[in-house]
Amino acid sequence: MEFLTDPWDWWITPFVDSPSVRAAAPAVILTAIATAVVGTWVVLRGMSFLGDALAHGVLPGAAIAFVVGGDTTVGALIAAVAMAGGIGLVKSASPLPDDASIGVLFVGFLSLAVVIMSTERASYSGDLNRFLFGSVTGISSGDVQRQAITTAVTVVAVVVFYRALLVSTFDERQASLLGLHPRLTHFGLLALLAVTIVSSFSTVGNLLVFAFLVAPPATATLFARRVPAMLLLAPAIGVVDGLLGLLISYHHSTAAGATMALCTVAVFFVALAAQAVSRGTRQYRAGHGR
């Protein structure tokens, strides 16, 4: 209970005395903002499974780049584009429903990544291990700069194309009538999603970024009913979740990326429980004339 009995030492001291925590904080904040902004549209559009598939679909590209000595970020981005294009191709060339076509490619890409990583040359270590599970406490200034650029591009893109995203999310036919090109908007959102996933690997890791994409926006939908409010609340929740997980990791020597991801899920369930209690209280009072 030190976070209550000695709040200064628990909440503030790590950011003052620990260089690794101090360096990690900006990366955590930027990652939380970028993933929450894109994740809000992922949640509203019911694209969570697609987001998970893309998060895992970039692994073969990263693995191949690692084996041949290339840039894992570039390899991951190429794989993400291939994954998104493959999903569109399967959907147009087969009668399979959306989730089936996504599932087929998801399994194929993930299996390919495991096969590549199981080779002796890959050795399942080094930079590839960092790509999978993150290394926020070992973040570099270059990583922070790249994440800052990605976050800026994401926020600007969502602001500029807000109307197209909003209308096409709730009524594609109306979006077409208004000349907002819903299919192009969808592919643009996929591109933003892919870039956000790839840029976040150094912070929370590829296998954990899905939690930041979905949990904070899902928590925001419990309290906000309008999209602009969700777009503001989700990043704020993500930042709080990320910094809380970073502090817990520091004090208890746990894996930073996994701890932050776990915090996003825990906060969602706490918010869900609080909302259920609040709703039950209101119904009880209404039923008893209070």
N, C-alpha and C positions, 0 to 999 in steps of 0.2 A: 504493500500500500504506500510505497514511497512517493508515488506520483501525487498522493494526497497529503501525506505528512511532511514531505519536503519538496514541494512543487518546483521551486527554483532549480534545485539540483537535478531533478528528473527531467523537466521540460526544457530548461534553458541552457544549463551547463554543457551538454553535449555539443550544441551549436557553437559554443564559445571555445571549449577546450579540445575538441576532437577535430583535427584537420579533415579526416575522412568524412565525417558527418557534415561538416561545414561545406565541403566540396560537393557532396552528394545532394544536398538540399535543393539547389537550383535545378538539377537534372530531374529530381523527383517531381518538383512543381511543374516543370515544362511537360514532362511525360503525362502527368495527370490531366493537364489542360488539353493537350492534343488528343489523347485517347477518349476523354469524356466528350469533347465537342463532336468528334466523329461518331463515338459510341451512342450519343443521343439519337442520331438518325438511324443507326443500326438497330437500336431497340424499338424505335417508333415504326420502322419498316418491317419488323419481324425478321431481321437478317442475322440473328445471333448465330445460327448454325453456319451460315456463310462466313461470318467473321471468324468463327473457330476454325473452319476449314482453311481459310486464308492464312491464319496464324500458324497452322501446321504445314500448309502447302509451300511455304517459303523455305522449309528445311532442306529439301534436295538441292536447291540452288546454293544455299550457304555451305552445305556439305561438299558439293563439287568444287566450289571456289576454294574451300579450305584445303582439300586434297591436292589441287593443282597449284596452290600457293597464290591464289587471287584474292580479291577483296570480297569478303563474305557479305558485306552489305549490298554490293552490286549483284552478286549471285542471288541473294535473297530477293532482291527487287525483280530480277528477270524471272525467277520462279513464281513470284506473285502475279506478274503479268500473264505468264503462261497458265497459271491456275485459273485466273479470271476469264481468260480467253477460252480455256478448255471447258469451263462450266457453260459459257454461252454456246459453244459448239455442240456439246452434248444435248443441251436443252433444245436447240433448233433442229438437230438431226435425229432425235429419238422421241418416243411418246412418254418418256419417263417424267414423273413430276419433279419439281425443283429440288426437293430434298434428296431424292434418289440420285439425280445427276451430281449434286454436290457431294453426296456420300461416296459415290464411286470414285471420284477424283481425289477426295480426301483420303480414302484408304490407300489409293495407288501412290499418291505423293508421299504420304507418311511412310509407307512400306519401302519406297525407294530410298528415302532418307535413312531409314534404319539399316538397309543393306549397305549403303555407302559408308555410314558411320561404323559399321561392323568390320570393315576392312582394316588390315594392319596399318596401312598408311594413315588412315584417319585417326586412329588411336584414341578417339573419344576424349580429348583433352584440350588444353590450351584455349585458343580463341573460340573454337567450336563449343566448348563447354560453357564459355562465357555467353555465347550467342543463345544457348538453350536456357540457361538459368539466370543470366544477368550477373553483373558485378558492380553494383551501384557504389560500393565503398571504394572501388578502384577506378572510378570514372575519371576521364581526362578532360582538360579544357576543350580539346577538339570535339569530344563527344557532346559536351554541353552546347558548344556552338552549333553543331549539326542539329541537335534537338531543338535549339532556339529557332533555327531557320525553318525546320519542319513545323513547329508549333505556329510560327507566324504565317506560313503558307496555309496551314489548315484553317486557322481563324479567319484569315482574309478571304479564302475561298468560300467558306460557309456564309460569311457576311455578304459577299458579292452575289452568290447564287442562292441566297436564302429563299427567295420567292419560288424559284424553280424547285428547290428541295421540298419546301412546304407543300406546295400544291400537288406535286407528283407523289408525295408520300401518302396523301389522303385521297386523291382522285386523279388517276393517270389520264382518264378521258378528258377531264377538264383542263389538265395541263397541256394536252395535245391541242385542244381547241384554242388555248391561249398562246400557242406557239412556244411553249417552254421546253419542248423536246425531252420528254420523260426518260426515254431510253438513254439518251446522251447524258442526262443528269445522273442516271443510275450508274453508268460506267465511270463517270467522273467521281462519284462517291466511292466506287470500288477502288479507283486509283488513289484517292485520299486515304482510304482504309489500308491499302497495301503499304503506302509510304509511311503511315503512322506506325504500323506493326514493325516494319523493318527498322525504323529509326529508334524504336523503344527497346530493342534487344539488349543494349548495353546497360539499361537501367533495371528492368524487371525480368528480362529474358524472354525469348520467343514463346516458351511454353506457359508463361504466366501473364502475358500481356492481355490475354482474353478477359481476365478478371477485371482489369482496368477499363476495358472497352465496354463491358456490360454492367458491372455492379454499381458504380457511381450513377450512371444514367438511370438504371432501374430504381435506385434509391430516390433519385430526384423526382421520378414519376409518381412516387407515393405522396409527395407534398405539393407538386406544381401541376397545374392543369393546362397551362398555356406553354407553347413551345419556346418562346423567348425566355420564360422563367426557367424552363428545364435546361436551356443552353447556358444559363448563368449559374444555376444551382449545381448541376452535375460536375463541372470543373472544380467548384469550391469543395464539394464533398470528396472528390478524388484527391485534391491537394491535402485535405485533412487526413484522409485514409492513408495516403502515402507517407506523410510526415510522422503520423502516429506509428505506422509499421516500422519506419526507420528508427524511431526512438526505442521501440520495443526490441528490435533487433540489436541495437547498441547495448542496451542494459542487460539483455539475456543471452547475448552471443548466438543468436539464431540466424538462419539464412535471410538476408535482407529482402531479396526479391519475393521469396515465398511468404515472408511475414507481412510485407505490404499487401500482397495479393489476398492473403487471408483476412487482413483487416477490412478490405473492401467488401468481402462477403459477410463478415461478422457485423459490420455497420448496417448492411442491408437488412439482415434479419432482426437486428435490434430496432431499426426503424419500422419494419413490418410489424413487430410485436407491439411497439408503442402505438402505432396506428390502430391495431386491432383493439388494444385496451381503451384507447380514446373513443373509438366507435362504439364499443360495448358500453362505456360509461354514458355516452350521449343517449343511446337507446334505452338504457336503464332509467335515466332521468326523465326521458320523454314518456316512458311507460308508467312512471309513478307521478306524473304531473309536476315535475320540478323544473 
